[in-house]
Amino acid sequence: MEPPIQAVPATDDREVAMVWYEALREQGIEGIVAKRGGARYPSGRGWTKIRHADTVDAVVVGFTGPRRRVRRLALMVGDEGGPVRLSARLDPVLAARVSAVLVGVETGLVVEVLAGSGRHGTLTVTRMR
């Protein structure tokens, strides 16, 4: 059986798009997609996803890669004491800064992350605290 075709709202008015972006968050919509007016659907090139994300603090409890060249961080988000989650791959400049701190730190490093609200809930490290 073919998946159903679903019409979605579209606008070329930035103000309307911003209202949708803010208002639809409460309904669980993860964000909006922006593209050039003439861009075709199948190619997908030139489309930008703009997802909701909030910054929160996360405690670094581990990492992947060598200590001097950290790739991703194992993080415990907020005060919830929930499951450890792996961050997205670190930006090279931030990775160098985090690696330098990790050489001399065993525990207690706190970083700020963008906690994505999408299906995958990606944690993107933005800076050290």
N, C-alpha and C positions, 0 to 999 in steps of 0.2 A: 504494500500500500504506500502511495506517495505521501510525503508529509504535506500538511495543509499549507496553503499560501496565506500569509497574514499581512494585511496592510499595516504600515506603521506611519505615524505622523512625520511630516517633513516640512521644513521651512527654510527660506533663505534670509530670514530676519534674525539677526544676532540676538536681539533683545528677547524675542520669543524663545529661541533656543536656550538662553540663560534661565528663563522662567521655568521651562521644562526641566532643565538640568537640576535646579534646586527643588522644584515641587515634586518631581517623580521619585526622588530619593526615599521619601517616606513610604512609598509603595513597593520598595525593594528593587527599583530599577538601578542597575549598577552604573549607568552613565549614558552618554550620547556618542554618536558617531558624526564626525564632520568630514565632508568631502567636497571637491569641486562640483559645481552643478552639472557639468557634462561628463563626469566620471561614470563609467559603466560598472554595474554590479559585479559581474563575474571576475573582472581583473583584480579588484580589491586594492589596486595600487593607488596611493595618494589618499587613502582613508586614514583618519586618525581617531582612535578611541579615547574618549575623555572620561575616565572613571572617577568615582568618588573615592577618596582616601583620607583618612585622618592620621595625624602624627601621634604616636604614643611612644613611651619609653620601653625598652626591652633590655633585659640582662643577658649578656653574652655568656653562654655556658659551654661553648665549644666552637669549633670551626673546621672547615675542610681545607685541604691543601697544606703545604708546609707553613710553619709558624712565621717564617720571614716573607711569605708570599700567600697570604690568606685569600681564598677564593669566595667562600660563603660563610656566614655565621650561623651557628645554632643558637636560637634565641628563646627566652621565656618572656612573653609579652605581659606588660603591666604587673599588677599585684595579684592577679588571679591564680598564679601558680599552676596554670594549665599545662598542656603538653608543649614540649619543646618543638619549635618549628624552624625550618631552614630558610634563610633569607635568599633573595635573588642574588645572582653573582654580583660582587662588589665592583663598583667603578674603580679603575686602576689607581687613581689618585687617592681615593678613600681607602682602598685596600692597602696601599703603602703606609698610610697614616695609622690604620688599625693594626697592621703588622708590627710597626715600630712600638706601639703601646703593648701589644701582646707579648713581646719579647721580655718585658719586665713585669708583667702582671699575670698573676695566676687566676684571680677571680675578681669580681666586682666591677668589671667594665660595663658601662651602660651606654647604649646607643639610642638615637632617635630613629624611628622607622615610619614609613608610610604604610599603614595597614590597609591594603586594598579591600574594597567591599564586594568585589566580584566573586564569581564562582570559585576561583582559585585562592582568593585571600592572600595574594603575594605580599611578602614583607620586603620592602625596599629600604635599605639602610641609607639615611640621608646625612647623618653626622654623628660624631662621638659626643657624649655629654661630659 
